[in-house]
Amino acid sequence: MPSHNPLSPARRAALSAFLPCACGLAAFLGAAAVAQADRADYETLVEFGASGAYFSVHADDFFSVTHIYVEDYPRNGVTRHTIDAGLNRTETLLPIAYGLPWIAADLDGDGHIELVLQRGDPGMGGDGYLDIHSAPDWALRARITLPGMKLVFFPVAIDVDDDSDLEIFLAPGSLSGTARAMLVDYDRPADLFVVRADIAAPAGTYGHTAAGDFDGDGRVEFITGNNTGYGLFEFDPAVGAGGLFYRGQVGDPYPGSHAIALRPLPCGTLHALLGHSSFTHGYRYQLLRPTGDNTFAVAHVFHEYHGYAGHQPSYGLDADGDGLDEIVMEFHPYARIYEWDPGSQQFQVAWSWDQTSEVGTLVAWADTDLDRDGVREWCSADHLNVIRAFEDQDAAAGLVCLDPRAGGSGPGRLQLLPAPNPASGPVRIAWHGGPGGVSPAALDLYDAEGRLQRRWRAPAGGWPAPGIEWDGRGARGEPLPAGAYWLEARSGALNERVRLVRLR
């Protein structure tokens, strides 16, 4: 048995009796919505057997490959599946002990990715661990000990302080009720990953976390399900060390285990979809709309009584390129993709499929662009350890508005018009502010990992022209490598994002 294994088959069965079902969701839509014809044409792009169902994804834009890191309990390790743009796949067993590979990203900006894993002491007792390994030799860079806290948690990586490094938020807990909210940061002068904030999490925490600047105040919020509802945490970079605060409960007071951030409307306000599923109460999910500083209103409720408690939902993804986020909602033996309909003010069916004959129960999700065509794919793993990526054949590549740091919307729209795109030389980035003549207060360029590479701020007297020229360089004047980048324009409550592709 592996020395650090939080989820052996025996322990999975044992923990299922204690864990709230961190799985599945369904939607109450009404007869008209259920009868609606599918509005998408999804086809499987890649399908292969894996060694587990929990995985993370890293897109290597320099080499135009995608790495999928999968738990490998049979071989006490972690397996990497590398897929190129031609959809050819190679498999490598990494020199890493078994763990749940939650995050694969370049956390410290050194050009090598870090793999963030959850591990735990063998047996029902002992401690849990958040371990960080770094490529290329996969040495253990950091171990964060979580005393007695071995329940499955789902960390998220996000830049909370605009330092171009990604921080890790996690909310570990124990069967005895102990729970914490923690922020792990990279200390650049010391070249160490350290716990920057660690506070008690009232009512216990578990399940997924919705992260983003929901209320548009420049501070990142985290919403995590707990035993009585959903806890709201906020990070204030002005405070420095510490800086993580519990702001209270949000939403209706129902136990929660799922939380995702999404934008139901094009380039609109970041919402939170929160929910829980169980054998006794079926599925209940609520869509929260921010109404002020750390305040939310319930905009829509999903509720269906169903005898099967499936697995966790996906997350907000604009897979068809229309600016509206979709979500996958599963209640076995069928699953559906939903998209917000502004007319009915509810989610409508965009695509559905029968899992009885096609796939097993869906367990984990990621989004990918394996074939490098600019269209995002839904990538899922099922309980049979099969990983699939499926893509909307009618999707349009281009504008998306998925920045988790940006919040808010307003009248009018700020359009970004980069040309040429893709490009190997300079790019003219123009914008159009609509009838009101809106111009951006700032333009930020991020790489595919979410690291800030360059920032332009509006001069004191305003922009001399509605556009700038990007020379393909970063903030220090260094040429940026080929790959995908995101350009974000911000002006008050208006936010716009476009994808830029830099060629060799």
Secondary structure, DSSP 8 states (H G I E B T S, - for coil): --SS-TT-HHHHHHHHTTS-----------HHHHHS-----EEEEEEEE-S-S-EEEEEETTTTEEEEEEEETTTTEEEEEEEETT--EEEEEES--S-EEEEEE-SSSSSS-EEEEEEE-SSSSS-EEEEEEETTTTEEEEEEEETT--S-B--EEE-SSSSSS-EEEE--B-TTS-BEEEEEEEETTTTEEEEEEEEE-TT-EEEEEEEE-TTSSSSEEEEEEESSSEEEEEE-GGG-SS-EEEEEEESSS----EEEEE-SSTT---EEEEEEEETTTEEEEEEEEEEETTEEEEEEEEEE--S---------B-TTSSS--EEEEEETTEEEEEEEETTTTEEEEEEEEETTTS---EEEEEEE-TT-SS--EEEEEETTSEEEEEEETT---S-----TT-----SS--EEEEESSSBSS-EEEEEE-GGGT---SEEEEEETTS-EEEEEE--TT--SSSEEEE-SB-TTS-B--SEEEEEEEEETTEEEEEEEEE--
